[in-house]
Amino acid sequence: MANELAGIDKVANLLAVLVVKDMNKSTAAAVLATAGFSNKEIAGLLGTSEGSVRSFISMAKRKAEKPDKSDKSNDG
């Protein structure tokens, strides 16, 4: 059972790397965090530090909270 779980983890990590391979690290970190990976796992996958991952995710959250100036739907 433990070997099966280890194998599943390897497959999940491989798929994650494939999904984010053409993304910049900031976007990739946000995508992986949304998929449920821990900061430590993301750091390992992206080859960066956990501190950088925390920073990437924080920046992505701020960007997502910022109102979209190009959205004209509220102009009436």
PDB file of N, CA, C and O in Angstrom:
ATOM      1  N   MET A   1       0.817  -1.193   0.000  1.00  0.00           N
ATOM      2  CA  MET A   1       0.000   0.000   0.000  1.00  0.00           C
ATOM      3  C   MET A   1       0.864   1.262   0.000  1.00  0.00           C
ATOM      4  O   MET A   1       0.583   2.207  -0.738  1.00  0.00           O
ATOM      5  N   ALA A   2       1.909   1.280   0.821  1.00  0.00           N
ATOM      6  CA  ALA A   2       2.789   2.449   0.869  1.00  0.00           C
ATOM      7  C   ALA A   2       3.483   2.672  -0.466  1.00  0.00           C
ATOM      8  O   ALA A   2       3.651   3.814  -0.895  1.00  0.00           O
ATOM      9  N   ASN A   3       3.889   1.592  -1.126  1.00  0.00           N
ATOM     10  CA  ASN A   3       4.529   1.708  -2.437  1.00  0.00           C
ATOM     11  C   ASN A   3       3.565   2.273  -3.470  1.00  0.00           C
ATOM     12  O   ASN A   3       3.959   3.056  -4.334  1.00  0.00           O
ATOM     13  N   GLU A   4       2.308   1.875  -3.377  1.00  0.00           N
ATOM     14  CA  GLU A   4       1.299   2.389  -4.309  1.00  0.00           C
ATOM     15  C   GLU A   4       1.117   3.893  -4.124  1.00  0.00           C
ATOM     16  O   GLU A   4       1.024   4.636  -5.101  1.00  0.00           O
ATOM     17  N   LEU A   5       1.068   4.340  -2.867  1.00  0.00           N
ATOM     18  CA  LEU A   5       0.913   5.766  -2.600  1.00  0.00           C
ATOM     19  C   LEU A   5       2.130   6.555  -3.063  1.00  0.00           C
ATOM     20  O   LEU A   5       1.991   7.662  -3.584  1.00  0.00           O
ATOM     21  N   ALA A   6       3.314   5.997  -2.878  1.00  0.00           N
ATOM     22  CA  ALA A   6       4.528   6.661  -3.337  1.00  0.00           C
ATOM     23  C   ALA A   6       4.504   6.783  -4.859  1.00  0.00           C
ATOM     24  O   ALA A   6       4.922   7.801  -5.409  1.00  0.00           O
ATOM     25  N   GLY A   7       4.026   5.768  -5.522  1.00  0.00           N
ATOM     26  CA  GLY A   7       3.921   5.793  -6.975  1.00  0.00           C
ATOM     27  C   GLY A   7       2.922   6.839  -7.449  1.00  0.00           C
ATOM     28  O   GLY A   7       3.150   7.531  -8.441  1.00  0.00           O
ATOM     29  N   ILE A   8       1.821   6.943  -6.731  1.00  0.00           N
ATOM     30  CA  ILE A   8       0.808   7.951  -7.072  1.00  0.00           C
ATOM     31  C   ILE A   8       1.372   9.353  -6.874  1.00  0.00           C
ATOM     32  O   ILE A   8       1.126  10.241  -7.691  1.00  0.00           O
ATOM     33  N   ASP A   9       2.123   9.558  -5.801  1.00  0.00           N
ATOM     34  CA  ASP A   9       2.757  10.860  -5.568  1.00  0.00           C
ATOM     35  C   ASP A   9       3.715  11.217  -6.698  1.00  0.00           C
ATOM     36  O   ASP A   9       3.750  12.366  -7.139  1.00  0.00           O
ATOM     37  N   LYS A  10       4.485  10.256  -7.167  1.00  0.00           N
ATOM     38  CA  LYS A  10       5.413  10.510  -8.269  1.00  0.00           C
ATOM     39  C   LYS A  10       4.663  10.897  -9.533  1.00  0.00           C
ATOM     40  O   LYS A  10       5.069  11.818 -10.241  1.00  0.00           O
ATOM     41  N   VAL A  11       3.581  10.206  -9.815  1.00  0.00           N
ATOM     42  CA  VAL A  11       2.779  10.522 -10.999  1.00  0.00           C
ATOM     43  C   VAL A  11       2.172  11.920 -10.870  1.00  0.00           C
ATOM     44  O   VAL A  11       2.175  12.689 -11.831  1.00  0.00           O
ATOM     45  N   ALA A  12       1.654  12.248  -9.687  1.00  0.00           N
ATOM     46  CA  ALA A  12       1.078  13.578  -9.458  1.00  0.00           C
ATOM     47  C   ALA A  12       2.128  14.665  -9.663  1.00  0.00           C
ATOM     48  O   ALA A  12       1.849  15.691 -10.283  1.00  0.00           O
ATOM     49  N   ASN A  13       3.319  14.446  -9.151  1.00  0.00           N
ATOM     50  CA  ASN A  13       4.399  15.422  -9.310  1.00  0.00           C
ATOM     51  C   ASN A  13       4.790  15.577 -10.778  1.00  0.00           C
ATOM     52  O   ASN A  13       5.006  16.693 -11.250  1.00  0.00           O
ATOM     53  N   LEU A  14       4.878  14.481 -11.485  1.00  0.00           N
ATOM     54  CA  LEU A  14       5.222  14.523 -12.900  1.00  0.00           C
ATOM     55  C   LEU A  14       4.162  15.287 -13.689  1.00  0.00           C
ATOM     56  O   LEU A  14       4.494  16.133 -14.520  1.00  0.00           O
ATOM     57  N   LEU A  15       2.900  14.994 -13.435  1.00  0.00           N
ATOM     58  CA  LEU A  15       1.822  15.703 -14.121  1.00  0.00           C
ATOM     59  C   LEU A  15       1.845  17.193 -13.789  1.00  0.00           C
ATOM     60  O   LEU A  15       1.622  18.032 -14.661  1.00  0.00           O
ATOM     61  N   ALA A  16       2.114  17.514 -12.539  1.00  0.00           N
ATOM     62  CA  ALA A  16       2.175  18.921 -12.130  1.00  0.00           C
ATOM     63  C   ALA A  16       3.276  19.657 -12.886  1.00  0.00           C
ATOM     64  O   ALA A  16       3.069  20.775 -13.358  1.00  0.00           O
ATOM     65  N   VAL A  17       4.433  19.037 -12.998  1.00  0.00           N
ATOM     66  CA  VAL A  17       5.547  19.657 -13.721  1.00  0.00           C
ATOM     67  C   VAL A  17       5.180  19.862 -15.188  1.00  0.00           C
ATOM     68  O   VAL A  17       5.498  20.898 -15.771  1.00  0.00           O
ATOM     69  N   LEU A  18       4.524  18.896 -15.773  1.00  0.00           N
ATOM     70  CA  LEU A  18       4.114  19.019 -17.176  1.00  0.00           C
ATOM     71  C   LEU A  18       3.097  20.138 -17.376  1.00  0.00           C
ATOM     72  O   LEU A  18       3.153  20.858 -18.373  1.00  0.00           O
ATOM     73  N   VAL A  19       2.178  20.284 -16.442  1.00  0.00           N
ATOM     74  CA  VAL A  19       1.146  21.311 -16.548  1.00  0.00           C
ATOM     75  C   VAL A  19       1.751  22.715 -16.482  1.00  0.00           C
ATOM     76  O   VAL A  19       1.314  23.608 -17.209  1.00  0.00           O
ATOM     77  N   VAL A  20       2.737  22.915 -15.631  1.00  0.00           N
ATOM     78  CA  VAL A  20       3.271  24.265 -15.411  1.00  0.00           C
ATOM     79  C   VAL A  20       4.574  24.545 -16.149  1.00  0.00           C
ATOM     80  O   VAL A  20       5.177  25.598 -15.938  1.00  0.00           O
ATOM     81  N   LYS A  21       5.022  23.639 -17.001  1.00  0.00           N
ATOM     82  CA  LYS A  21       6.358  23.761 -17.600  1.00  0.00           C
ATOM     83  C   LYS A  21       6.566  25.031 -18.416  1.00  0.00           C
ATOM     84  O   LYS A  21       7.693  25.522 -18.487  1.00  0.00           O
ATOM     85  N   ASP A  22       5.531  25.579 -19.029  1.00  0.00           N
ATOM     86  CA  ASP A  22       5.694  26.781 -19.839  1.00  0.00           C
ATOM     87  C   ASP A  22       5.256  28.052 -19.109  1.00  0.00           C
ATOM     88  O   ASP A  22       5.190  29.125 -19.709  1.00  0.00           O
ATOM     89  N   MET A  23       4.960  27.929 -17.828  1.00  0.00           N
ATOM     90  CA  MET A  23       4.531  29.084 -17.031  1.00  0.00           C
ATOM     91  C   MET A  23       5.722  29.676 -16.293  1.00  0.00           C
ATOM     92  O   MET A  23       6.699  28.985 -16.005  1.00  0.00           O
ATOM     93  N   ASN A  24       5.621  30.990 -15.987  1.00  0.00           N
ATOM     94  CA  ASN A  24       6.654  31.561 -15.130  1.00  0.00           C
ATOM     95  C   ASN A  24       6.446  31.020 -13.723  1.00  0.00           C
ATOM     96  O   ASN A  24       5.376  30.499 -13.408  1.00  0.00           O
ATOM     97  N   LYS A  25       7.457  31.140 -12.884  1.00  0.00           N
ATOM     98  CA  LYS A  25       7.406  30.520 -11.553  1.00  0.00           C
ATOM     99  C   LYS A  25       6.275  31.068 -10.699  1.00  0.00           C
ATOM    100  O   LYS A  25       5.674  30.328  -9.920  1.00  0.00           O
ATOM    101  N   SER A  26       5.978  32.342 -10.832  1.00  0.00           N
ATOM    102  CA  SER A  26       4.914  32.948 -10.040  1.00  0.00           C
ATOM    103  C   SER A  26       3.558  32.333 -10.380  1.00  0.00           C
ATOM    104  O   SER A  26       2.803  31.951  -9.486  1.00  0.00           O
ATOM    105  N   THR A  27       3.258  32.241 -11.651  1.00  0.00           N
ATOM    106  CA  THR A  27       1.994  31.649 -12.095  1.00  0.00           C
ATOM    107  C   THR A  27       1.952  30.169 -11.749  1.00  0.00           C
ATOM    108  O   THR A  27       0.929  29.665 -11.285  1.00  0.00           O
ATOM    109  N   ALA A  28       3.052  29.476 -11.972  1.00  0.00           N
ATOM    110  CA  ALA A  28       3.123  28.050 -11.682  1.00  0.00           C
ATOM    111  C   ALA A  28       2.878  27.781 -10.197  1.00  0.00           C
ATOM    112  O   ALA A  28       2.169  26.838  -9.845  1.00  0.00           O
ATOM    113  N   ALA A  29       3.456  28.597  -9.335  1.00  0.00           N
ATOM    114  CA  ALA A  29       3.268  28.420  -7.896  1.00  0.00           C
ATOM    115  C   ALA A  29       1.808  28.586  -7.526  1.00  0.00           C
ATOM    116  O   ALA A  29       1.280  27.815  -6.725  1.00  0.00           O
ATOM    117  N   ALA A  30       1.150  29.582  -8.097  1.00  0.00           N
ATOM    118  CA  ALA A  30      -0.273  29.805  -7.808  1.00  0.00           C
ATOM    119  C   ALA A  30      -1.118  28.634  -8.292  1.00  0.00           C
ATOM    120  O   ALA A  30      -2.034  28.203  -7.592  1.00  0.00           O
ATOM    121  N   VAL A  31      -0.826  28.123  -9.463  1.00  0.00           N
ATOM    122  CA  VAL A  31      -1.580  26.987 -10.008  1.00  0.00           C
ATOM    123  C   VAL A  31      -1.389  25.751  -9.130  1.00  0.00           C
ATOM    124  O   VAL A  31      -2.355  25.058  -8.808  1.00  0.00           O
ATOM    125  N   LEU A  32      -0.161  25.482  -8.750  1.00  0.00           N
ATOM    126  CA  LEU A  32       0.121  24.304  -7.926  1.00  0.00           C
ATOM    127  C   LEU A  32      -0.496  24.430  -6.533  1.00  0.00           C
ATOM    128  O   LEU A  32      -0.976  23.442  -5.977  1.00  0.00           O
ATOM    129  N   ALA A  33      -0.487  25.640  -5.967  1.00  0.00           N
ATOM    130  CA  ALA A  33      -1.114  25.847  -4.661  1.00  0.00           C
ATOM    131  C   ALA A  33      -2.612  25.607  -4.751  1.00  0.00           C
ATOM    132  O   ALA A  33      -3.205  25.003  -3.858  1.00  0.00           O
ATOM    133  N   THR A  34      -3.218  26.078  -5.823  1.00  0.00           N
ATOM    134  CA  THR A  34      -4.649  25.867  -6.032  1.00  0.00           C
ATOM    135  C   THR A  34      -4.962  24.380  -6.184  1.00  0.00           C
ATOM    136  O   THR A  34      -6.038  23.921  -5.801  1.00  0.00           O
ATOM    137  N   ALA A  35      -4.019  23.638  -6.742  1.00  0.00           N
ATOM    138  CA  ALA A  35      -4.203  22.193  -6.919  1.00  0.00           C
ATOM    139  C   ALA A  35      -3.969  21.415  -5.632  1.00  0.00           C
ATOM    140  O   ALA A  35      -4.174  20.202  -5.596  1.00  0.00           O
ATOM    141  N   GLY A  36      -3.538  22.106  -4.568  1.00  0.00           N
ATOM    142  CA  GLY A  36      -3.389  21.447  -3.276  1.00  0.00           C
ATOM    143  C   GLY A  36      -1.981  21.072  -2.867  1.00  0.00           C
ATOM    144  O   GLY A  36      -1.795  20.417  -1.842  1.00  0.00           O
ATOM    145  N   PHE A  37      -0.981  21.470  -3.644  1.00  0.00           N
ATOM    146  CA  PHE A  37       0.401  21.184  -3.270  1.00  0.00           C
ATOM    147  C   PHE A  37       0.822  22.126  -2.147  1.00  0.00           C
ATOM    148  O   PHE A  37       0.397  23.281  -2.109  1.00  0.00           O
ATOM    149  N   SER A  38       1.651  21.637  -1.239  1.00  0.00           N
ATOM    150  CA  SER A  38       2.165  22.476  -0.153  1.00  0.00           C
ATOM    151  C   SER A  38       3.271  23.379  -0.699  1.00  0.00           C
ATOM    152  O   SER A  38       3.809  23.140  -1.780  1.00  0.00           O
ATOM    153  N   ASN A  39       3.599  24.420   0.070  1.00  0.00           N
ATOM    154  CA  ASN A  39       4.689  25.318  -0.335  1.00  0.00           C
ATOM    155  C   ASN A  39       5.995  24.551  -0.499  1.00  0.00           C
ATOM    156  O   ASN A  39       6.769  24.825  -1.416  1.00  0.00           O
ATOM    157  N   LYS A  40       6.241  23.589   0.390  1.00  0.00           N
ATOM    158  CA  LYS A  40       7.458  22.786   0.313  1.00  0.00           C
ATOM    159  C   LYS A  40       7.477  21.960  -0.972  1.00  0.00           C
ATOM    160  O   LYS A  40       8.505  21.880  -1.644  1.00  0.00           O
ATOM    161  N   GLU A  41       6.348  21.351  -1.310  1.00  0.00           N
ATOM    162  CA  GLU A  41       6.268  20.558  -2.540  1.00  0.00           C
ATOM    163  C   GLU A  41       6.457  21.441  -3.773  1.00  0.00           C
ATOM    164  O   GLU A  41       7.162  21.071  -4.712  1.00  0.00           O
ATOM    165  N   ILE A  42       5.822  22.609  -3.757  1.00  0.00           N
ATOM    166  CA  ILE A  42       5.932  23.533  -4.886  1.00  0.00           C
ATOM    167  C   ILE A  42       7.378  23.983  -5.054  1.00  0.00           C
ATOM    168  O   ILE A  42       7.893  24.027  -6.171  1.00  0.00           O
ATOM    169  N   ALA A  43       8.026  24.314  -3.957  1.00  0.00           N
ATOM    170  CA  ALA A  43       9.428  24.729  -4.012  1.00  0.00           C
ATOM    171  C   ALA A  43      10.292  23.646  -4.647  1.00  0.00           C
ATOM    172  O   ALA A  43      11.154  23.937  -5.476  1.00  0.00           O
ATOM    173  N   GLY A  44      10.059  22.405  -4.257  1.00  0.00           N
ATOM    174  CA  GLY A  44      10.816  21.299  -4.835  1.00  0.00           C
ATOM    175  C   GLY A  44      10.556  21.128  -6.316  1.00  0.00           C
ATOM    176  O   GLY A  44      11.481  20.881  -7.090  1.00  0.00           O
ATOM    177  N   LEU A  45       9.303  21.258  -6.713  1.00  0.00           N
ATOM    178  CA  LEU A  45       8.948  21.096  -8.124  1.00  0.00           C
ATOM    179  C   LEU A  45       9.509  22.218  -8.999  1.00  0.00           C
ATOM    180  O   LEU A  45       9.904  21.987 -10.142  1.00  0.00           O
ATOM    181  N   LEU A  46       9.539  23.439  -8.449  1.00  0.00           N
ATOM    182  CA  LEU A  46       9.990  24.589  -9.229  1.00  0.00           C
ATOM    183  C   LEU A  46      11.474  24.890  -9.059  1.00  0.00           C
ATOM    184  O   LEU A  46      12.024  25.734  -9.767  1.00  0.00           O
ATOM    185  N   GLY A  47      12.125  24.199  -8.119  1.00  0.00           N
ATOM    186  CA  GLY A  47      13.543  24.434  -7.888  1.00  0.00           C
ATOM    187  C   GLY A  47      13.819  25.788  -7.269  1.00  0.00           C
ATOM    188  O   GLY A  47      14.767  26.476  -7.648  1.00  0.00           O
ATOM    189  N   THR A  48      12.985  26.164  -6.316  1.00  0.00           N
ATOM    190  CA  THR A  48      13.145  27.443  -5.632  1.00  0.00           C
ATOM    191  C   THR A  48      12.916  27.251  -4.139  1.00  0.00           C
ATOM    192  O   THR A  48      12.688  26.127  -3.692  1.00  0.00           O
ATOM    193  N   SER A  49      12.972  28.310  -3.372  1.00  0.00           N
ATOM    194  CA  SER A  49      12.807  28.192  -1.920  1.00  0.00           C
ATOM    195  C   SER A  49      11.337  28.322  -1.521  1.00  0.00           C
ATOM    196  O   SER A  49      10.518  28.836  -2.282  1.00  0.00           O
ATOM    197  N   GLU A  50      11.021  27.851  -0.320  1.00  0.00           N
ATOM    198  CA  GLU A  50       9.661  27.996   0.195  1.00  0.00           C
ATOM    199  C   GLU A  50       9.308  29.472   0.368  1.00  0.00           C
ATOM    200  O   GLU A  50       8.158  29.862   0.162  1.00  0.00           O
ATOM    201  N   GLY A  51      10.275  30.283   0.739  1.00  0.00           N
ATOM    202  CA  GLY A  51      10.040  31.719   0.872  1.00  0.00           C
ATOM    203  C   GLY A  51       9.630  32.351  -0.447  1.00  0.00           C
ATOM    204  O   GLY A  51       8.734  33.195  -0.491  1.00  0.00           O
ATOM    205  N   SER A  52      10.289  31.939  -1.518  1.00  0.00           N
ATOM    206  CA  SER A  52       9.927  32.447  -2.842  1.00  0.00           C
ATOM    207  C   SER A  52       8.516  32.012  -3.209  1.00  0.00           C
ATOM    208  O   SER A  52       7.743  32.792  -3.766  1.00  0.00           O
ATOM    209  N   VAL A  53       8.187  30.776  -2.899  1.00  0.00           N
ATOM    210  CA  VAL A  53       6.847  30.270  -3.195  1.00  0.00           C
ATOM    211  C   VAL A  53       5.797  31.089  -2.444  1.00  0.00           C
ATOM    212  O   VAL A  53       4.782  31.476  -3.023  1.00  0.00           O
ATOM    213  N   ARG A  54       6.037  31.353  -1.153  1.00  0.00           N
ATOM    214  CA  ARG A  54       5.099  32.176  -0.373  1.00  0.00           C
ATOM    215  C   ARG A  54       4.933  33.550  -1.016  1.00  0.00           C
ATOM    216  O   ARG A  54       3.823  34.078  -1.089  1.00  0.00           O
ATOM    217  N   SER A  55       6.029  34.118  -1.476  1.00  0.00           N
ATOM    218  CA  SER A  55       5.988  35.426  -2.125  1.00  0.00           C
ATOM    219  C   SER A  55       5.196  35.364  -3.431  1.00  0.00           C
ATOM    220  O   SER A  55       4.372  36.238  -3.702  1.00  0.00           O
ATOM    221  N   PHE A  56       5.447  34.330  -4.242  1.00  0.00           N
ATOM    222  CA  PHE A  56       4.730  34.170  -5.506  1.00  0.00           C
ATOM    223  C   PHE A  56       3.220  34.072  -5.266  1.00  0.00           C
ATOM    224  O   PHE A  56       2.428  34.712  -5.959  1.00  0.00           O
ATOM    225  N   ILE A  57       2.839  33.269  -4.283  1.00  0.00           N
ATOM    226  CA  ILE A  57       1.422  33.063  -3.994  1.00  0.00           C
ATOM    227  C   ILE A  57       0.791  34.352  -3.465  1.00  0.00           C
ATOM    228  O   ILE A  57      -0.337  34.687  -3.825  1.00  0.00           O
ATOM    229  N   SER A  58       1.512  35.063  -2.621  1.00  0.00           N
ATOM    230  CA  SER A  58       1.014  36.329  -2.090  1.00  0.00           C
ATOM    231  C   SER A  58       0.794  37.343  -3.213  1.00  0.00           C
ATOM    232  O   SER A  58      -0.223  38.036  -3.241  1.00  0.00           O
ATOM    233  N   MET A  59       1.744  37.423  -4.129  1.00  0.00           N
ATOM    234  CA  MET A  59       1.603  38.336  -5.264  1.00  0.00           C
ATOM    235  C   MET A  59       0.406  37.952  -6.131  1.00  0.00           C
ATOM    236  O   MET A  59      -0.334  38.819  -6.594  1.00  0.00           O
ATOM    237  N   ALA A  60       0.223  36.668  -6.347  1.00  0.00           N
ATOM    238  CA  ALA A  60      -0.896  36.205  -7.160  1.00  0.00           C
ATOM    239  C   ALA A  60      -2.234  36.543  -6.506  1.00  0.00           C
ATOM    240  O   ALA A  60      -3.187  36.916  -7.189  1.00  0.00           O
ATOM    241  N   LYS A  61      -2.300  36.410  -5.174  1.00  0.00           N
ATOM    242  CA  LYS A  61      -3.535  36.751  -4.453  1.00  0.00           C
ATOM    243  C   LYS A  61      -3.830  38.237  -4.571  1.00  0.00           C
ATOM    244  O   LYS A  61      -4.972  38.631  -4.809  1.00  0.00           O
ATOM    245  N   ARG A  62      -2.798  39.065  -4.403  1.00  0.00           N
ATOM    246  CA  ARG A  62      -2.997  40.520  -4.527  1.00  0.00           C
ATOM    247  C   ARG A  62      -3.464  40.880  -5.926  1.00  0.00           C
ATOM    248  O   ARG A  62      -4.350  41.716  -6.101  1.00  0.00           O
ATOM    249  N   LYS A  63      -2.860  40.241  -6.921  1.00  0.00           N
ATOM    250  CA  LYS A  63      -3.230  40.515  -8.311  1.00  0.00           C
ATOM    251  C   LYS A  63      -4.673  40.102  -8.560  1.00  0.00           C
ATOM    252  O   LYS A  63      -5.405  40.809  -9.253  1.00  0.00           O
ATOM    253  N   ALA A  64      -5.092  38.975  -8.008  1.00  0.00           N
ATOM    254  CA  ALA A  64      -6.456  38.491  -8.196  1.00  0.00           C
ATOM    255  C   ALA A  64      -7.480  39.391  -7.506  1.00  0.00           C
ATOM    256  O   ALA A  64      -8.615  39.507  -7.970  1.00  0.00           O
ATOM    257  N   GLU A  65      -7.088  40.024  -6.409  1.00  0.00           N
ATOM    258  CA  GLU A  65      -8.000  40.897  -5.670  1.00  0.00           C
ATOM    259  C   GLU A  65      -8.111  42.280  -6.293  1.00  0.00           C
ATOM    260  O   GLU A  65      -9.070  43.003  -6.023  1.00  0.00           O
ATOM    261  N   LYS A  66      -7.142  42.658  -7.125  1.00  0.00           N
ATOM    262  CA  LYS A  66      -7.139  43.972  -7.745  1.00  0.00           C
ATOM    263  C   LYS A  66      -8.254  44.032  -8.787  1.00  0.00           C
ATOM    264  O   LYS A  66      -8.390  43.107  -9.589  1.00  0.00           O
ATOM    265  N   PRO A  67      -9.064  45.111  -8.793  1.00  0.00           N
ATOM    266  CA  PRO A  67     -10.133  45.202  -9.787  1.00  0.00           C
ATOM    267  C   PRO A  67      -9.565  45.308 -11.202  1.00  0.00           C
ATOM    268  O   PRO A  67      -8.537  45.946 -11.428  1.00  0.00           O
ATOM    269  N   ASP A  68     -10.240  44.684 -12.127  1.00  0.00           N
ATOM    270  CA  ASP A  68      -9.831  44.684 -13.524  1.00  0.00           C
ATOM    271  C   ASP A  68     -10.279  45.994 -14.160  1.00  0.00           C
ATOM    272  O   ASP A  68     -11.478  46.220 -14.329  1.00  0.00           O
ATOM    273  N   LYS A  69      -9.334  46.858 -14.513  1.00  0.00           N
ATOM    274  CA  LYS A  69      -9.652  48.161 -15.095  1.00  0.00           C
ATOM    275  C   LYS A  69     -10.232  48.055 -16.507  1.00  0.00           C
ATOM    276  O   LYS A  69     -10.874  48.989 -16.987  1.00  0.00           O
ATOM    277  N   SER A  70     -10.009  46.928 -17.165  1.00  0.00           N
ATOM    278  CA  SER A  70     -10.522  46.765 -18.525  1.00  0.00           C
ATOM    279  C   SER A  70     -11.961  46.276 -18.542  1.00  0.00           C
ATOM    280  O   SER A  70     -12.579  46.211 -19.604  1.00  0.00           O
ATOM    281  N   ASP A  71     -12.505  45.929 -17.372  1.00  0.00           N
ATOM    282  CA  ASP A  71     -13.888  45.442 -17.281  1.00  0.00           C
ATOM    283  C   ASP A  71     -14.833  46.631 -17.347  1.00  0.00           C
ATOM    284  O   ASP A  71     -14.879  47.441 -16.421  1.00  0.00           O
ATOM    285  N   LYS A  72     -15.585  46.741 -18.435  1.00  0.00           N
ATOM    286  CA  LYS A  72     -16.491  47.861 -18.647  1.00  0.00           C
ATOM    287  C   LYS A  72     -17.933  47.513 -18.277  1.00  0.00           C
ATOM    288  O   LYS A  72     -18.838  48.304 -18.544  1.00  0.00           O
ATOM    289  N   SER A  73     -18.165  46.356 -17.674  1.00  0.00           N
ATOM    290  CA  SER A  73     -19.526  45.889 -17.393  1.00  0.00           C
ATOM    291  C   SER A  73     -20.244  46.750 -16.364  1.00  0.00           C
ATOM    292  O   SER A  73     -21.473  46.722 -16.306  1.00  0.00           O
ATOM    293  N   ASN A  74     -19.526  47.510 -15.553  1.00  0.00           N
ATOM    294  CA  ASN A  74     -20.166  48.323 -14.509  1.00  0.00           C
ATOM    295  C   ASN A  74     -20.395  49.766 -14.938  1.00  0.00           C
ATOM    296  O   ASN A  74     -20.799  50.589 -14.117  1.00  0.00           O
ATOM    297  N   ASP A  75     -20.143  50.099 -16.221  1.00  0.00           N
ATOM    298  CA  ASP A  75     -20.255  51.483 -16.666  1.00  0.00           C
ATOM    299  C   ASP A  75     -21.697  51.927 -16.919  1.00  0.00           C
ATOM    300  O   ASP A  75     -21.975  53.126 -16.924  1.00  0.00           O
ATOM    301  N   GLY A  76     -22.617  50.985 -17.128  1.00  0.00           N
ATOM    302  CA  GLY A  76     -24.035  51.294 -17.307  1.00  0.00           C
ATOM    303  C   GLY A  76     -24.300  51.907 -18.551  1.00  0.00           C
ATOM    304  O   GLY A  76     -25.451  52.227 -18.849  1.00  0.00           O
TER     305      GLY A  76
END
